[in-house]
Amino acid sequence: MTGTELFGTIGMVDVFLAMAITIVIASFVSLYRGIEGPGIFNRIIAVNVIGTKTIVLLVLIGFIYERPDFFDIALLYAILNFIMTIAATRY
């Protein structure tokens, strides 16, 4: 049996949408960890994970809507996320 016989015709947009929903749910789990974290470093890492998931969501949105501008925005956001994480752990 092939994949088409088992699952029908699933488009790539449907797969990207399912991935985006999964990432949003995982972001809420990280948000809970950021709010209820036992220490400051756990909270910083949780915010960094949320930022990383946001970057992936921006790339998925770019794929879904066929807009390459979202990749540039995601790259800029990745740089800012990295700098803010380093700054927060340093001070």
C-alpha positions as CSV (number, residue, x, y, z in Angstrom):
1,M,0.0,0.0,0.0
2,T,1.2,3.5,-0.8
3,G,0.8,6.5,1.3
4,T,-1.9,7.9,-1.0
5,E,-4.0,4.7,-0.5
6,L,-3.6,4.9,3.3
7,F,-4.1,8.6,3.9
8,G,-5.7,10.0,0.8
9,T,-4.2,13.1,-0.9
10,I,-2.7,15.3,1.7
11,G,-1.2,18.5,0.4
12,M,2.0,20.1,1.8
13,V,0.0,23.0,3.0
14,D,-2.0,20.7,5.3
15,V,1.2,19.2,6.6
16,F,2.7,22.6,7.3
17,L,-0.5,23.7,9.0
18,A,-0.5,20.6,11.2
19,M,3.2,21.3,12.1
20,A,2.3,24.9,12.9
21,I,-0.5,23.9,15.3
22,T,1.8,21.4,17.0
23,I,4.5,24.1,17.5
24,V,2.0,26.5,18.9
25,I,0.9,23.9,21.5
26,A,4.5,23.2,22.4
27,S,5.0,27.0,22.8
28,F,2.3,27.0,25.4
29,V,4.0,24.3,27.3
30,S,7.2,26.3,27.2
31,L,5.3,29.4,28.3
32,Y,4.1,27.5,31.4
33,R,7.7,26.5,32.1
34,G,8.7,30.1,31.7
35,I,6.1,31.3,34.2
36,E,6.4,28.5,36.7
37,G,10.1,27.8,36.3
38,P,12.0,27.2,39.5
39,G,14.9,29.5,38.7
40,I,15.8,32.4,36.5
41,F,17.9,30.3,34.1
42,N,15.0,27.9,33.5
43,R,12.8,30.9,32.6
44,I,15.5,32.4,30.2
45,I,15.8,29.0,28.5
46,A,12.0,28.8,28.2
47,V,11.8,32.2,26.6
48,N,14.6,31.2,24.2
49,V,12.7,28.1,23.2
50,I,9.6,30.1,22.6
51,G,11.7,32.4,20.4
52,T,13.0,29.5,18.5
53,K,9.6,28.1,17.9
54,T,8.5,31.5,16.7
55,I,11.3,31.4,14.1
56,V,10.1,28.1,12.9
57,L,6.5,29.4,12.7
58,L,7.6,32.3,10.6
59,V,9.4,30.0,8.2
60,L,6.3,27.7,8.0
61,I,4.1,30.8,7.3
62,G,6.5,31.7,4.5
63,F,6.1,28.3,3.0
64,I,2.3,28.2,3.4
65,Y,1.7,31.6,1.8
66,E,4.7,31.4,-0.6
67,R,6.2,34.6,0.7
68,P,10.0,34.6,0.8
69,D,10.0,37.8,2.9
70,F,9.2,35.8,6.0
71,F,12.5,34.0,5.8
72,D,14.4,37.3,6.1
73,I,12.2,38.2,9.0
74,A,12.8,34.9,10.6
75,L,16.6,35.3,10.2
76,L,16.5,38.7,11.8
77,Y,14.4,37.4,14.7
78,A,16.9,34.5,15.2
79,I,19.7,37.0,15.5
80,L,17.8,39.1,18.0
81,N,16.7,36.0,19.9
82,F,20.3,34.9,20.2
83,I,21.6,38.3,21.3
84,M,18.8,38.8,23.9
85,T,19.5,35.3,25.4
86,I,23.2,36.0,25.7
87,A,22.5,39.4,27.2
88,A,20.0,38.0,29.7
89,T,22.3,35.2,30.9
90,R,25.3,37.6,31.1
91,Y,23.6,40.1,33.5
